[in-house]
Each structure stands twice: as structure tokens, then as C-alpha cells.
Amino acid sequence: MKRKHLFLIMILFVPLFLISSCQNGNPENTVAETAIDEPVSSIDYNEDLGGEPWVLDIEEATLGNENYRVANWTGKYLQLVFMTLKPGEVIDLEMHDGHDQFIRVEEGEARVLMGKSEDDLSFDKEVSDDWSILVPAGYWHKVENIGTTELKVYTLYGPPEHAKGTLHKTYEEAAEAHHDH
């Protein structure tokens, strides 16, 4: 009987001892824990990483963008675009027939207008930091920076709205590109 008890004790406690020593004394665990806190990649606003796996601090990336519009990840079915609007600038009135749109306000104040026709924008809301805007397919919409500081947003289109790698440093560049489009 003593052998059975000794055997049971070994089966129960040896694995616990090994697990405990691995967690406390293995330098690889320390590396793994600190690596999680480090940025995985820096943001290059001149490169569209679409089609490749990517992780990022979305808030940091949104706040760090100085361009009016930049497509940073264009996949087959989804696109991530960062935008910075100066006080008084707008995302011009537009409508996407074939897809919905998600817009997240990271910083700033905006007025959102939406409606089923461009002459009837009866949906009128003011939003600020940490608010999201959901634009259904087929709705006309316009977003304007009504604050005294920059409006920092990111938007997700599904499917993509802009050409892969789109970069408009200013509102004027975006307006001209839209006119040429």
C-alpha cells in the first residue's frame, strides 16, 4: 500500500512542480510576457499592407495619422482607412450602393448627416471621442469636423471603397482625386 501512495503522490505533485518551475524560472516566459507589451509593428502610412496578416494598436495608428485619407489595409472583402480632418473639413456627401461603412471617432467632434436621398439628410447627430457611426448601404452621408481640433477617425469598408494604397495628404487632394474618378 505504501508503494501505491508514493506512486500517486509522484503522479500528482511532480507535474505541478515541473509546471511551477517552468513558470518561475524559464526566461522564455519573461520574454513572452514583455513582448506582448511591445508594439508589433510601426505604422507606415505610405504602405498598404492588405492581403497580409497584420496587427496594430488601432488607436495609436489613428491618432498618429496626419493625412486626410490613407488606405493602410486593403483586402479582398475589407478595407481599413485612416482619416484626419482639420477644423471645418468634411467627408463630402456620398453614397455607397454596394456596401456598408463603419466609422470610429478616436478624437474630435463631428456632425453626421444621413438620409435615403441627398436632398433629405434627416439623420443629424453630433458625436465625439469613442463614438462609432454605422452607415447602411444606399444611404447618403456626410461627416464634418465641427470642433476646434483635428478629427481623427478610422473607417472600415466592406468591400473596399478606395484603390489599394490610396493616399491623400490633404482634403484638396482627395477632392481632386474624386473629381477625376
C-alpha positions in Angstrom: 0.0 0.0 0.0 2.8 2.4 0.7 4.0 2.0 -2.9 0.6 3.0 -4.3 0.6 6.1 -2.1 4.1 7.1 -3.1 3.2 6.5 -6.8 0.0 8.6 -6.5 2.0 11.4 -4.8 4.5 11.4 -7.6 1.8 11.4 -10.3 0.1 14.4 -8.7 3.0 16.5 -7.5 5.8 16.0 -10.0 3.8 17.6 -12.8 2.8 20.5 -10.5 6.4 21.0 -9.5 7.5 21.0 -13.2 4.8 23.5 -14.2 5.7 25.8 -11.3 9.4 25.7 -12.0 8.8 26.4 -15.7 6.7 29.4 -15.0 9.0 30.9 -12.4 12.4 30.1 -13.7 12.1 29.9 -17.5 13.4 33.1 -19.1 11.4 32.4 -22.2 8.2 33.2 -20.2 9.6 36.5 -19.3 10.3 37.3 -22.9 6.8 36.3 -24.0 5.2 38.5 -21.3 7.2 41.6 -22.2 6.9 41.0 -25.9 3.1 41.4 -25.7 3.5 44.9 -24.4 5.8 46.0 -27.2 4.4 47.3 -30.4 4.1 44.6 -33.0 4.7 46.9 -36.0 5.2 50.6 -36.6 2.7 52.2 -38.9 3.9 53.2 -42.4 1.2 55.4 -43.8 2.8 55.1 -47.2 2.3 51.4 -47.5 -0.9 49.4 -47.8 -0.4 46.0 -46.1 -3.6 44.5 -47.4 -3.5 40.8 -48.2 -1.0 40.1 -45.4 -1.8 39.4 -41.7 -1.3 42.5 -39.6 -2.0 43.5 -36.0 -1.8 47.1 -34.8 -2.8 49.4 -32.0 -5.7 51.0 -33.9 -6.0 54.0 -31.5 -2.3 54.8 -31.8 -2.4 54.4 -35.6 -5.5 56.6 -35.9 -4.1 59.3 -33.7 -0.7 59.2 -35.5 -2.1 59.7 -39.0 -1.6 63.2 -40.3 -3.1 62.5 -43.8 -6.6 63.4 -44.8 -7.1 59.9 -46.1 -4.9 56.8 -46.3 -5.8 53.2 -47.1 -3.5 51.1 -44.9 -5.0 47.7 -45.4 -7.0 46.7 -48.5 -8.1 43.1 -48.6 -10.4 41.2 -50.9 -13.5 42.0 -48.8 -12.5 44.7 -46.3 -10.5 48.0 -46.2 -9.1 50.0 -43.3 -8.7 53.7 -44.0 -7.4 56.4 -41.5 -8.6 60.0 -41.8 -7.6 63.3 -40.2 -9.9 66.2 -40.8 -8.9 69.7 -39.9 -11.4 72.0 -38.2 -14.2 72.8 -40.8 -13.2 70.0 -43.2 -15.7 67.3 -44.3 -16.1 63.9 -45.7 -18.1 65.1 -48.6 -21.7 63.9 -49.2 -21.5 60.4 -50.8 -23.5 57.2 -51.0 -22.2 53.6 -51.3 -24.8 51.4 -53.0 -22.9 48.1 -52.6 -21.7 48.2 -49.1 -22.0 49.3 -45.5 -19.5 51.5 -43.7 -18.2 51.7 -40.1 -16.6 54.9 -38.9 -14.9 55.2 -35.5 -14.1 58.6 -33.9 -11.0 58.4 -31.9 -10.6 62.1 -31.2 -12.5 65.2 -32.0 -16.1 66.4 -32.6 -18.2 65.7 -35.7 -21.6 66.2 -37.1 -23.0 63.3 -39.0 -25.8 63.7 -41.6 -27.5 60.8 -43.3 -30.6 60.1 -45.3 -32.1 58.0 -48.1 -31.8 60.8 -50.6 -29.2 63.6 -51.0 -31.9 66.2 -50.6 -33.2 64.7 -47.3 -30.5 64.2 -44.7 -32.9 64.0 -41.8 -30.5 61.9 -39.6 -28.4 64.6 -37.9 -26.2 63.7 -34.9 -23.2 65.1 -33.1 -20.5 62.7 -32.0 -17.1 62.9 -30.3 -14.3 60.7 -28.9 -15.1 56.9 -28.8 -18.3 57.1 -30.8 -19.0 54.9 -33.9 -21.0 55.7 -37.0 -22.7 53.0 -38.9 -23.7 53.9 -42.5 -26.0 51.4 -44.2 -25.6 50.7 -47.9 -27.7 53.1 -50.0 -27.6 56.0 -47.5 -26.3 59.4 -48.4 -23.9 60.6 -45.7 -21.6 63.5 -44.8 -19.3 63.9 -41.8 -18.0 67.3 -40.8 -15.4 68.4 -38.2 -17.3 70.8 -36.0 -14.6 71.0 -33.4 -11.6 73.3 -32.9 -9.1 70.5 -33.2 -8.4 67.7 -35.7 -11.0 65.0 -36.1 -9.2 61.6 -36.1 -11.2 58.6 -37.4 -10.8 55.3 -39.0 -13.2 53.6 -41.3 -13.9 50.1 -42.4 -15.4 49.5 -45.8 -16.7 46.1 -46.9 -15.9 45.6 -49.8 -13.1 48.2 -50.3 -14.1 51.6 -51.5 -10.7 53.1 -52.5 -7.9 51.8 -54.7 -5.3 49.9 -52.7 -2.7 52.3 -51.3 -4.8 55.4 -51.7 -3.1 58.3 -50.0 -4.5 61.9 -50.0 -2.4 64.1 -47.8 -5.0 66.9 -47.9 -8.7 67.4 -48.4 -7.9 69.2 -51.6 -6.0 66.2 -53.0 -8.9 63.9 -52.1 -11.5 66.3 -53.7 -9.4 66.4 -56.9 -9.0 62.6 -57.0 -12.7 62.2 -56.5 -13.4 64.7 -59.3 -11.0 62.8 -61.6 -12.6 59.5 -60.6 
